[in-house]
C-alpha cells in the first residue's frame, strides 16, 4: 500500500506502521473516554446514594422527634 502523504512512495510494513499507530491512539482515546464515562456515572450513583441516605436519616430523625413530642396540638 503506497503512502504518499509526505511525498515519498513507501510500501510494505513501514507504510502500515503510521496507520497502526493512529489506530492504537484512537483505541486508547476511546478506552480512556469510556473509563472516564464510567467513573462519572459511578460518582453520580454514589452521590445519589449518599443523598438518599441523608434524606432517609433526616426523615427518621423527624419521625423520632414527632414520636417523642407527640403530634402537634392545634
N, CA, C and O atoms as a GROMACS GRO file, in nm:
protein
  296
    1UNK      N    1   0.085  -0.117   0.000
    1UNK     CA    2   0.000   0.000   0.000
    1UNK      C    3   0.090   0.124   0.000
    1UNK      O    4   0.158   0.150   0.100
    2UNK      N    5   0.093   0.199  -0.107
    2UNK     CA    6   0.180   0.317  -0.113
    2UNK      C    7   0.129   0.427  -0.020
    2UNK      O    8   0.009   0.448  -0.006
    3UNK      N    9   0.223   0.497   0.042
    3UNK     CA   10   0.191   0.608   0.130
    3UNK      C   11   0.258   0.732   0.073
    3UNK      O   12   0.380   0.741   0.074
    4UNK      N   13   0.181   0.826   0.024
    4UNK     CA   14   0.238   0.942  -0.043
    4UNK      C   15   0.207   1.073   0.030
    4UNK      O   16   0.217   1.180  -0.030
    5UNK      N   17   0.171   1.068   0.155
    5UNK     CA   18   0.138   1.190   0.229
    5UNK      C   19   0.259   1.281   0.244
    5UNK      O   20   0.245   1.403   0.247
    6UNK      N   21   0.376   1.223   0.254
    6UNK     CA   22   0.498   1.302   0.273
    6UNK      C   23   0.570   1.328   0.143
    6UNK      O   24   0.674   1.395   0.143
    7UNK      N   25   0.519   1.278   0.033
    7UNK     CA   26   0.584   1.297  -0.095
    7UNK      C   27   0.673   1.180  -0.134
    7UNK      O   28   0.722   1.174  -0.246
    8UNK      N   29   0.693   1.086  -0.042
    8UNK     CA   30   0.773   0.968  -0.070
    8UNK      C   31   0.679   0.851  -0.095
    8UNK      O   32   0.570   0.846  -0.039
    9UNK      N   33   0.722   0.760  -0.178
    9UNK     CA   34   0.644   0.640  -0.202
    9UNK      C   35   0.701   0.529  -0.113
    9UNK      O   36   0.814   0.484  -0.131
   10UNK      N   37   0.619   0.487  -0.018
   10UNK     CA   38   0.662   0.383   0.075
   10UNK      C   39   0.563   0.269   0.066
   10UNK      O   40   0.442   0.292   0.062
   11UNK      N   41   0.613   0.148   0.065
   11UNK     CA   42   0.523   0.034   0.065
   11UNK      C   43   0.578  -0.071   0.160
   11UNK      O   44   0.695  -0.067   0.199
   12UNK      N   45   0.493  -0.163   0.196
   12UNK     CA   46   0.536  -0.269   0.287
   12UNK      C   47   0.503  -0.236   0.431
   12UNK      O   48   0.416  -0.153   0.458
   13UNK      N   49   0.573  -0.303   0.525
   13UNK     CA   50   0.543  -0.285   0.668
   13UNK      C   51   0.558  -0.141   0.716
   13UNK      O   52   0.483  -0.096   0.801
   14UNK      N   53   0.656  -0.068   0.661
   14UNK     CA   54   0.677   0.070   0.707
   14UNK      C   55   0.562   0.161   0.667
   14UNK      O   56   0.542   0.265   0.729
   15UNK      N   57   0.485   0.124   0.566
   15UNK     CA   58   0.368   0.203   0.526
   15UNK      C   59   0.253   0.179   0.623
   15UNK      O   60   0.169   0.267   0.644
   16UNK      N   61   0.248   0.060   0.681
   16UNK     CA   62   0.138   0.027   0.772
   16UNK      C   63   0.162   0.077   0.914
   16UNK      O   64   0.067   0.089   0.992
   17UNK      N   65   0.286   0.107   0.949
   17UNK     CA   66   0.318   0.149   1.086
   17UNK      C   67   0.244   0.276   1.128
   17UNK      O   68   0.187   0.278   1.237
   18UNK      N   69   0.241   0.383   1.046
   18UNK     CA   70   0.168   0.503   1.089
   18UNK      C   71   0.018   0.476   1.106
   18UNK      O   72  -0.046   0.533   1.194
   19UNK      N   73  -0.036   0.390   1.023
   19UNK     CA   74  -0.178   0.355   1.034
   19UNK      C   75  -0.203   0.278   1.163
   19UNK      O   76  -0.302   0.302   1.231
   20UNK      N   77  -0.113   0.186   1.196
   20UNK     CA   78  -0.127   0.108   1.320
   20UNK      C   79  -0.115   0.199   1.442
   20UNK      O   80  -0.190   0.184   1.538
   21UNK      N   81  -0.020   0.293   1.437
   21UNK     CA   82  -0.002   0.386   1.549
   21UNK      C   83  -0.127   0.473   1.566
   21UNK      O   84  -0.173   0.496   1.678
   22UNK      N   85  -0.181   0.521   1.455
   22UNK     CA   86  -0.302   0.603   1.462
   22UNK      C   87  -0.419   0.523   1.517
   22UNK      O   88  -0.496   0.574   1.598
   23UNK      N   89  -0.432   0.398   1.476
   23UNK     CA   90  -0.541   0.312   1.525
   23UNK      C   91  -0.526   0.287   1.674
   23UNK      O   92  -0.624   0.289   1.748
   24UNK      N   93  -0.403   0.262   1.719
   24UNK     CA   94  -0.379   0.241   1.862
   24UNK      C   95  -0.411   0.367   1.942
   24UNK      O   96  -0.468   0.359   2.050
   25UNK      N   97  -0.374   0.483   1.889
   25UNK     CA   98  -0.402   0.609   1.958
   25UNK      C   99  -0.552   0.631   1.970
   25UNK      O  100  -0.602   0.670   2.076
   26UNK      N  101  -0.623   0.607   1.861
   26UNK     CA  102  -0.769   0.623   1.865
   26UNK      C  103  -0.832   0.524   1.962
   26UNK      O  104  -0.925   0.558   2.036
   27UNK      N  105  -0.782   0.401   1.962
   27UNK     CA  106  -0.834   0.299   2.053
   27UNK      C  107  -0.810   0.337   2.198
   27UNK      O  108  -0.898   0.321   2.283
   28UNK      N  109  -0.691   0.386   2.227
   28UNK     CA  110  -0.659   0.427   2.365
   28UNK      C  111  -0.746   0.544   2.406
   28UNK      O  112  -0.792   0.550   2.521
   29UNK      N  113  -0.770   0.637   2.314
   29UNK     CA  114  -0.857   0.751   2.345
   29UNK      C  115  -0.999   0.707   2.373
   29UNK      O  116  -1.063   0.757   2.465
   30UNK      N  117  -1.047   0.612   2.295
   30UNK     CA  118  -1.184   0.562   2.316
   30UNK      C  119  -1.195   0.488   2.449
   30UNK      O  120  -1.294   0.503   2.520
   31UNK      N  121  -1.094   0.409   2.481
   31UNK     CA  122  -1.095   0.336   2.609
   31UNK      C  123  -1.089   0.436   2.725
   31UNK      O  124  -1.159   0.420   2.825
   32UNK      N  125  -1.006   0.539   2.710
   32UNK     CA  126  -0.998   0.642   2.813
   32UNK      C  127  -1.130   0.714   2.832
   32UNK      O  128  -1.171   0.741   2.945
   33UNK      N  129  -1.198   0.745   2.721
   33UNK     CA  130  -1.327   0.813   2.730
   33UNK      C  131  -1.430   0.724   2.798
   33UNK      O  132  -1.511   0.772   2.877
   34UNK      N  133  -1.429   0.595   2.767
   34UNK     CA  134  -1.522   0.502   2.833
   34UNK      C  135  -1.494   0.494   2.982
   34UNK      O  136  -1.587   0.493   3.063
   35UNK      N  137  -1.366   0.489   3.018
   35UNK     CA  138  -1.330   0.482   3.160
   35UNK      C  139  -1.375   0.607   3.234
   35UNK      O  140  -1.428   0.598   3.344
   36UNK      N  141  -1.354   0.723   3.173
   36UNK     CA  142  -1.397   0.849   3.235
   36UNK      C  143  -1.549   0.852   3.246
   36UNK      O  144  -1.604   0.895   3.348
   37UNK      N  145  -1.618   0.806   3.142
   37UNK     CA  146  -1.764   0.800   3.146
   37UNK      C  147  -1.814   0.709   3.257
   37UNK      O  148  -1.909   0.742   3.327
   38UNK      N  149  -1.748   0.596   3.274
   38UNK     CA  150  -1.789   0.503   3.380
   38UNK      C  151  -1.764   0.562   3.517
   38UNK      O  152  -1.846   0.546   3.608
   39UNK      N  153  -1.651   0.631   3.533
   39UNK     CA  154  -1.622   0.695   3.661
   39UNK      C  155  -1.725   0.803   3.692
   39UNK      O  156  -1.768   0.819   3.806
   40UNK      N  157  -1.764   0.878   3.589
   40UNK     CA  158  -1.863   0.983   3.609
   40UNK      C  159  -1.996   0.924   3.651
   40UNK      O  160  -2.060   0.974   3.743
   41UNK      N  161  -2.037   0.818   3.585
   41UNK     CA  162  -2.163   0.752   3.620
   41UNK      C  163  -2.154   0.694   3.760
   41UNK      O  164  -2.248   0.706   3.839
   42UNK      N  165  -2.041   0.631   3.793
   42UNK     CA  166  -2.023   0.573   3.925
   42UNK      C  167  -2.027   0.682   4.031
   42UNK      O  168  -2.088   0.663   4.136
   43UNK      N  169  -1.961   0.795   4.005
   43UNK     CA  170  -1.960   0.906   4.100
   43UNK      C  171  -2.102   0.960   4.121
   43UNK      O  172  -2.143   0.986   4.234
   44UNK      N  173  -2.176   0.975   4.011
   44UNK     CA  174  -2.314   1.024   4.022
   44UNK      C  175  -2.400   0.926   4.100
   44UNK      O  176  -2.485   0.968   4.179
   45UNK      N  177  -2.380   0.798   4.079
   45UNK     CA  178  -2.457   0.696   4.151
   45UNK      C  179  -2.426   0.700   4.299
   45UNK      O  180  -2.517   0.695   4.382
   46UNK      N  181  -2.299   0.708   4.333
   46UNK     CA  182  -2.259   0.714   4.474
   46UNK      C  183  -2.314   0.841   4.538
   46UNK      O  184  -2.363   0.839   4.650
   47UNK      N  185  -2.305   0.952   4.465
   47UNK     CA  186  -2.356   1.079   4.516
   47UNK      C  187  -2.506   1.069   4.544
   47UNK      O  188  -2.554   1.116   4.647
   48UNK      N  189  -2.579   1.007   4.452
   48UNK     CA  190  -2.723   0.990   4.470
   48UNK      C  191  -2.753   0.901   4.590
   48UNK      O  192  -2.846   0.928   4.667
   49UNK      N  193  -2.676   0.795   4.607
   49UNK     CA  194  -2.695   0.705   4.721
   49UNK      C  195  -2.670   0.778   4.852
   49UNK      O  196  -2.743   0.759   4.949
   50UNK      N  197  -2.567   0.862   4.855
   50UNK     CA  198  -2.537   0.938   4.976
   50UNK      C  199  -2.650   1.035   5.006
   50UNK      O  200  -2.693   1.048   5.121
   51UNK      N  201  -2.699   1.103   4.903
   51UNK     CA  202  -2.811   1.197   4.924
   51UNK      C  203  -2.935   1.121   4.972
   51UNK      O  204  -3.004   1.167   5.063
   52UNK      N  205  -2.962   1.007   4.912
   52UNK     CA  206  -3.077   0.926   4.955
   52UNK      C  207  -3.061   0.884   5.101
   52UNK      O  208  -3.158   0.890   5.178
   53UNK      N  209  -2.942   0.843   5.140
   53UNK     CA  210  -2.917   0.801   5.278
   53UNK      C  211  -2.938   0.919   5.373
   53UNK      O  212  -2.997   0.902   5.480
   54UNK      N  213  -2.891   1.036   5.336
   54UNK     CA  214  -2.910   1.154   5.421
   54UNK      C  215  -3.058   1.189   5.433
   54UNK      O  216  -3.104   1.226   5.541
   55UNK      N  217  -3.132   1.178   5.323
   55UNK     CA  218  -3.276   1.205   5.328
   55UNK      C  219  -3.347   1.105   5.420
   55UNK      O  220  -3.434   1.144   5.497
   56UNK      N  221  -3.311   0.979   5.411
   56UNK     CA  222  -3.372   0.876   5.495
   56UNK      C  223  -3.340   0.904   5.642
   56UNK      O  224  -3.427   0.894   5.728
   57UNK      N  225  -3.214   0.940   5.669
   57UNK     CA  226  -3.176   0.970   5.808
   57UNK      C  227  -3.253   1.090   5.862
   57UNK      O  228  -3.298   1.088   5.976
   58UNK      N  229  -3.268   1.194   5.780
   58UNK     CA  230  -3.341   1.313   5.828
   58UNK      C  231  -3.488   1.281   5.850
   58UNK      O  232  -3.548   1.334   5.943
   59UNK      N  233  -3.546   1.195   5.767
   59UNK     CA  234  -3.686   1.154   5.789
   59UNK      C  235  -3.699   1.073   5.918
   59UNK      O  236  -3.795   1.089   5.992
   60UNK      N  237  -3.602   0.986   5.944
   60UNK     CA  238  -3.605   0.907   6.067
   60UNK      C  239  -3.594   0.997   6.190
   60UNK      O  240  -3.664   0.976   6.289
   61UNK      N  241  -3.508   1.096   6.183
   61UNK     CA  242  -3.492   1.190   6.294
   61UNK      C  243  -3.622   1.267   6.315
   61UNK      O  244  -3.666   1.286   6.429
   62UNK      N  245  -3.684   1.310   6.205
   62UNK     CA  246  -3.811   1.383   6.217
   62UNK      C  247  -3.918   1.293   6.277
   62UNK      O  248  -3.996   1.338   6.360
   63UNK      N  249  -3.923   1.168   6.237
   63UNK     CA  250  -4.021   1.074   6.294
   63UNK      C  251  -3.996   1.052   6.442
   63UNK      O  252  -4.090   1.044   6.521
   64UNK      N  253  -3.870   1.043   6.482
   64UNK     CA  254  -3.836   1.025   6.624
   64UNK      C  255  -3.878   1.148   6.705
   64UNK      O  256  -3.926   1.136   6.817
   65UNK      N  257  -3.857   1.267   6.647
   65UNK     CA  258  -3.898   1.389   6.717
   65UNK      C  259  -4.049   1.392   6.738
   65UNK      O  260  -4.095   1.429   6.845
   66UNK      N  261  -4.126   1.353   6.636
   66UNK     CA  262  -4.271   1.351   6.647
   66UNK      C  263  -4.314   1.246   6.748
   66UNK      O  264  -4.405   1.269   6.828
   67UNK      N  265  -4.249   1.131   6.746
   67UNK     CA  266  -4.284   1.024   6.841
   67UNK      C  267  -4.252   1.067   6.984
   67UNK      O  268  -4.326   1.033   7.076
   68UNK      N  269  -4.144   1.140   7.002
   68UNK     CA  270  -4.104   1.182   7.135
   68UNK      C  271  -4.196   1.292   7.188
   68UNK      O  272  -4.237   1.290   7.304
   69UNK      N  273  -4.228   1.388   7.102
   69UNK     CA  274  -4.305   1.504   7.145
   69UNK      C  275  -4.455   1.484   7.128
   69UNK      O  276  -4.534   1.557   7.188
   70UNK      N  277  -4.494   1.386   7.049
   70UNK     CA  278  -4.635   1.367   7.021
   70UNK      C  279  -4.676   1.451   6.902
   70UNK      O  280  -4.598   1.534   6.854
   71UNK      N  281  -4.798   1.430   6.853
   71UNK     CA  282  -4.843   1.506   6.737
   71UNK      C  283  -4.862   1.653   6.773
   71UNK      O  284  -4.884   1.687   6.889
   72UNK      N  285  -4.852   1.740   6.673
   72UNK     CA  286  -4.870   1.883   6.701
   72UNK      C  287  -5.014   1.912   6.749
   72UNK      O  288  -5.110   1.858   6.696
   73UNK      N  289  -5.025   1.996   6.849
   73UNK     CA  290  -5.156   2.033   6.905
   73UNK      C  291  -5.202   2.159   6.835
   73UNK      O  292  -5.129   2.258   6.828
   74UNK      N  293  -5.325   2.154   6.784
   74UNK     CA  294  -5.379   2.270   6.713
   74UNK      C  295  -5.482   2.340   6.798
   74UNK      O  296  -5.539   2.440   6.756
   0.00000   0.00000   0.00000
